């Protein structure tokens, strides 16, 4: 993500035929300049959403992840 006070939204998607059970995010080297502003599921789209703010002077790598299990979404 860009440096200098930028916010980035990241989405992790469960593959077809799986169901979202959890998720989260990680930053490169667990950098203290990254401020996590949101981390939540969207069960309607089978995705995990994360927002992060980079308070540092250099670009950083951040990643969201979804924990998925085999199954079907919906009735």
C-alpha angles and dihedrals in degrees: 000000000000122000130245111052102325128150123216130192116209128189129197116199128207112227121249113282094032136096126224112243101166146327147180145171143261134197129213108275089350087277114205090216089071114089114193109219101175141007118174145139127249104202092181090065098028091238140125117224127204132179123196135181121213109214093174136095095241134061115261137201117236129172136189123208136197126212108217134179130195112273145087130280117230135016 
